[in-house]
Amino acid sequence: MSWIYLIIAGMMEVGFTFCLGKTKTGTGTVLYLWWMGFLVALALSMYFMARAARTIPLSTVYPVWTGIGAIGAVLVGIFFFNEPASFWRIFFLTTLIISIIGLKML
C-alpha cells in the first residue's frame, strides 16, 4: 500500500505543477481557483508522501516522489504548455526514469 501512496503523492505533485502553470494565464476568480487547486494538490502530495515514508525508507521515497514529479512536470509542459520536446529533453527524461527504476530495484 505504501507504494500506492507514493505514486499518488507523485501524481499530486504533477497536479500542483499543472495548477501552478495555469496560474500564469488565469485572472480573477479563475486565478484563485487554480491557486486553490495548487494548494490542495500540494497538501495531498505531502500527506501521501508522509504516509509512504512510514514503511519505505525516506532515502527511496524522496527521490521517487521527486522523479515522478519531474517526469510529470516535463510531460505536462510538453503536452499542455507547448514546451519543446527536444532530443536531449527526452534523453535526460529517459535517464531519470531508468534511475528511478534502479532505486526501486535496490
C-alpha positions, 0 to 999 in steps of 0.5 A, spaced: 500 500 500 505 504 501 507 504 494 500 506 492 501 512 496 507 514 493 505 514 486 499 518 488 503 523 492 507 523 485 501 524 481 499 530 486 505 533 485 504 533 477 497 536 479 500 542 483 505 543 477 499 543 472 495 548 477 501 552 478 502 553 470 495 555 469 496 560 474 500 564 469 494 565 464 488 565 469 485 572 472 480 573 477 476 568 480 479 563 475 486 565 478 484 563 485 481 557 483 487 554 480 491 557 486 486 553 490 487 547 486 495 548 487 494 548 494 490 542 495 494 538 490 500 540 494 497 538 501 495 531 498 502 530 495 505 531 502 500 527 506 501 521 501 508 522 501 508 522 509 504 516 509 509 512 504 515 514 508 512 510 514 514 503 511 519 505 505 525 508 507 525 516 506 532 515 502 527 511 496 521 515 497 524 522 496 527 521 490 521 517 487 516 522 489 521 527 486 522 523 479 515 522 478 514 529 479 519 531 474 517 526 469 510 529 470 512 536 470 516 535 463 510 531 460 505 536 462 509 542 459 510 538 453 503 536 452 499 542 455 504 548 455 507 547 448 514 546 451 519 543 446 520 536 446 527 536 444 532 530 443 536 531 449 529 533 453 527 526 452 534 523 453 535 526 460 527 524 461 529 517 459 535 517 464 531 519 470 526 514 469 531 508 468 534 511 475 528 511 478 527 504 476 534 502 479 532 505 486 526 501 486 530 495 484 535 496 490 
